[in-house]
Amino acid sequence: MAYTVMWYGVRGIIDKVTFDAEKMAKDHAITMFPTRKGDDGVVSVEVRKDNGAVVFSHAEN
């Protein structure tokens, strides 16, 4: 099953990255959030299954 990391800015989706494992997707989202927040203006991130179900989300002001 594929997992998609979706990066959101104030105007919507900025980027999507696909991983084969849920743990890899979550780890990527957690470790990259501070960098993407500073560099790209990311305000939130989600990890979604193929069926669209959200398995992880994180947001900061």
C-alpha positions in Angstrom: 0.0 0.0 0.0 1.3 3.5 -0.8 1.2 6.4 1.6 1.3 10.0 0.4 2.8 12.8 2.4 0.9 16.0 1.5 2.4 19.4 2.3 0.0 22.3 2.7 0.6 26.1 2.7 -1.8 28.8 3.4 -3.2 28.6 -0.2 -3.5 24.8 -0.4 -1.3 21.8 -1.5 2.3 22.7 -2.1 3.8 19.2 -2.7 3.1 15.5 -2.5 5.6 12.7 -1.9 4.7 8.9 -2.0 6.2 6.2 0.2 5.8 2.4 0.3 5.6 2.2 4.1 3.6 4.2 6.6 6.5 4.5 9.1 8.8 6.0 6.3 6.1 8.5 5.4 5.5 9.6 9.0 9.2 9.8 9.7 9.7 12.0 6.6 6.8 14.3 7.6 8.1 14.7 11.1 11.7 15.3 10.3 11.2 17.6 7.3 8.4 19.7 8.8 10.7 22.4 10.4 12.7 22.7 7.2 9.7 22.9 4.9 8.0 25.4 7.2 11.0 27.7 7.0 11.8 27.2 3.3 8.4 26.7 1.7 5.9 28.3 4.1 4.3 24.9 5.0 1.6 25.2 7.7 0.6 21.6 7.9 1.4 18.1 6.7 -0.7 14.9 6.3 0.0 11.3 5.6 -2.7 9.5 3.7 -3.4 5.9 2.6 -4.3 5.1 -1.0 -8.0 5.2 0.0 -7.6 8.8 1.2 -7.8 8.1 4.9 -5.5 10.3 7.0 -3.2 8.3 9.2 -1.1 11.2 10.5 -1.3 15.0 10.5 0.6 17.9 12.0 0.1 21.6 12.0 1.8 24.6 13.6 1.0 28.3 13.6 
